[in-house]
Amino acid sequence: MTRGTEIMDHLLGLLAQIDPANGYHTDAGARAHRGRPDALADAQADEFPAILVRTDSNAPGASRPQQVQHQRAITVQGVTRAVGADYEPVLDNLAHDIFRALVPQGSRERLGGLATELTIDDCNYDHPEPGSDLAAVTYSITVTYVANYQQ
């Protein structure tokens, strides 16, 4: 398994902890997986809120013998159905829960020691497009890690 896959699996594990029993606002962690929002277009109401994680890019950077530093750009989205006039509180709860899960309090370790740096760039609120009832909060994160290569 590559270090990039390990990082994505670890992220999904952190997000899976999102549950009111663990002090979070939502139970979206039960529906955290890899994917894009368009895959949820036909999902049933009980499949929300959900969390989607995907890699946008994985650029190699500095290298030395048998090691290459990578910067992986990842999108983490909390998705819900925008039913009714006031769905933003659900988005607020998702934004809070996702950030809290990604940055555990009292821990300076980056993704279980898999990464050297974790940067959370921003959190955008994505309101439904015409013809859709999906709304999301979208975090853009960058993970820097080192891949070791054996000869």
N, C-alpha and C positions, 0 to 999 in steps of 0.2 A: 504494500500500500504506500502511495506517495505521501510526502509530508502535507501537500495541499489537500489530499483526501482526508487525512487525519484531522487537519484543522477544520474542515467542513463538518466532519462527524462530531468533533468536539463542540463546535458552535451549536449544532442541532441538539446535542446533549444538554448544553446550558439552557437553551430555549425550551426544551422539554420540561424543565423544572417549573415553568410558569403555570401556577395553579393556586387558587385561593388557599389551599391547605398549606402552601409554602409562603403565604403572606403577600401574594400577588393579587392584582385586581381582577384578572381574567383567568380562564382556563385554556387559553390559546396554545399552551405548550403541548396539549394532547393532540394538536393538529399542526405540529411543526414538521415541515419536510422541504425537500428540494423542489423548486418549481417556479412557475411564472403565474401571475394572476389570471391570465386567460384560461389556464387549466381549470380554474374554479368557476367558470361562467355557468356551468350547469349544476353546480353543487347545491345541495339542499341546505335549508336554514340551519339545521343542527350541525353543519360542518363549519360554522363560523363562531367566533373569530378564529382565523388561522394565521400561521406564520410561514412565510416562504423565504427560502434562502437560495441564492444562486451566485455563481462566480461570473463576474463581468470580464475580467482579464487577469492574467498571471504573468507579469513581465519579469524576465530574468534581469539581474543587475550585476553588481560587483561579483567577481569570482576570484578564486584562488585554487590551487590544485585540489581536486576532488570536492569542492564546495562551490555552490552558487547561491547568492542571496536573491530571493524573489519578493516581489510586491504583488500581492493578490488583492484585487478590488472585488468586494463582495457587496451585494445588495441584500438587505434583510427587510422584509415587508410584513407588517401586520395588516391583515385584510379582513374587512367585515362587509356585510350587506348594508347599504345606505337606505334603510327603510325608515319611513317617518321623517319628520322635519328635523329632528335633532339627533344625528348619529355621531356628531363630533365628540361627545363624552366617551364613547366607545373607542374612538381613535386616540383620545388623550390617555385612556387607560392602557391601550396597547403600546403607545409610545413609552410610557413610564415603565411598563413591565419589560419590554424588550431592552431598554437601556440598562435597567437594573440587572437583568440576567447577563448581559454582555460585559458589564463592569462590576463584578462582585465586590461588595464593600469589604475592606480590610484585607484585600489581596492585591499584591503588586505583581503577581505572576501573570504572564500574558498567555491566555488560552492553555492553561495547564502546562506551561513550559514549552509549548510547541512553536511559539512565535517570539520574536525579539521585540516586536512593536505592534501595538493595536491602536489605530486612530479612527475615531468616530467623527466623520466629517460634518454631517448635518442630519436633520430629520425633517423631511418634507411631508406635508399633508396632501394626498392625491385624492381629489373629489371625483365623483363618477363622471365619466364621459357620456355624451348623449347615447342612449340606447343601452347603457350599462347601469347596474345598481351596486357595483363594487367600489368601495372607498378604501384607502390604505394610508398607513404611515410608512414612509420609506427611509431607512437608514442606509447611508453609504459609508462603508467602512473599508479601511485598508489594513491588511495584515502583512507584516514583513517577517519573513522566515528564511532559514538557511536549509538548503537541500544538500545532503552529503551523497557523493557518488563513489561507489566501490569500483576498483579496477578488476 
